[in-house]
Amino acid sequence: MDKIRKILFAQTTRDTLISFTGLGTIAVVGMVFTVIIARALGPTLFGLFSALNALVTLLSSMGDLGISSALVNFIPKLADRRNILISTAFWFQITVSVILALALIAVGTNPGLVVPGSKAVHFVIIGTLTGFYILQGFALGIFNAEKKFFQASFIQGFDSTVKLAIVAGLFYTKNLNIELALLANVISCFLSLIYGFSGEFKNIRPIFPRAQMAEILKFSKWVALSRLFSVMISRVDILLLNLMVGGFEAGIFAAASRITLLFALLVSSLGAVTSPRFSAFKHHHEIIAYLKKVSLLVVGVSIFMLFTMLIADPLVRIVFGEKFIASVPIFQALTVAMIPFLFTVVTVPPLLYSFNQPQFLAKITIIQTVVLVGLDIILIPTYHAFGPAISLAVSNLIVFSASAFKLYSLLRRP
């Protein structure tokens, strides 16, 4: 009981609760946003909307280039060079944001080639949104590096709330469509950026030192590769479903996937809180002691995940309506598939921040993505929306097993 009491009242638990309260609010608001969009558009158009959003997520993750993780790694260690690090990374991210935005707008000249059913105007909007998301991730990286978890949660919560307010108004007046839903994302993200950078502009200098950028990229390049493939794992399924079997299957899968976003946010909360701590540990016994605390939290979350499978049917009916009843078994399958992903919270942060192993994580993530995409291509034509759930389960299990074995071997070394 004393150990449990210490874990419940530990600083990690408190910080996780702060982070998860914010992210939990985001999940609820985001769920309501998704429900409104899904009910207004129906499964097929909702599938198209989800495919466009998946493309934004993929490209904004690629545009991050691991910079936000590099800030989490370097700022706690190099506090005296904080403003130089932030200034250097900021101008680099601005450049990447503009390049990706212009590239998407150019692709919009033939939109159906990438996302069947889309229009040129969609790519103009998502090009802008991609650039904004890259900068938002940069701001979140600064807050997480300095353990300002409330501010990080506030940015995301403000973004979600404004977006929901705009979409709810459009839904009420029966004017909601894909274009306006995407524009709501652009407006809310832009407003959240104003808050995110309001206290930072005075610290950003007009500099771009090569040596500093090289130091950041040396760490971030592997993280960027790992993150890109990680996001592909969570988003490529919707794009492939839309391409291979149509918008309806993409829509019911996206609805089920949206419900499981709560689990992803739990993982994100734990990861955001534990990463700076693992970065500060210098001895194996510190890492092992902390891993035990994190493991107990993860087991509790996994039990909660399994419980949600029992209420899947009424949950989907109430939330999305009868049109999305086909999402019920897909949600249950995705819940099982995400449990190995949850347990990577125990293995991945220490590998990345305590043992400085971004290369290893990048490699296993690439393997995971190859397995996932390969299985998706094989399974989707036969199993439709169930295909990606099976692929996700197999690929998540591979990553957890590999990362657990690697961490165990490193901890055994003197």
ABEGO torsion letter per residue (X at the ends): XAAAAAAAABAAAAAAAAAAAAAAAAAAAAAAAAAAAAAAAEAAAAAAAAAAAAAAAAAAAAAAGGAAAAAAAAAAABAAAAAAAAAAAAAAAAAAAAAAAAAAAAAAABAAAABBGBBAAAAAAAAAAAAAAAAAAAAAAAAAAAGBAAAAAAAAAAAAAAAAAAAAAAAAAGABBAAAAAAAAAAAAAAAAAAAAAAAAAABBBBBBAAAAAAAAAAAAAAAAAAAAAAAAAAAAAAAAAAAAEAAAAAAAAAAAAAAAAAAAAAAAAAAAAAAAAAABABAAAAAAAAAAAAAAAAAAAAAAAAAAAAAAAAAAAAAEAAAAAAAAAAAAAAAAAAAAAAAAAAAAAAAAAAGAAAAAAAAAAAAAAAAAAAAAAAAAAAEAAAAAAAAAAAAAAAAAAAAAAAAAAAABX
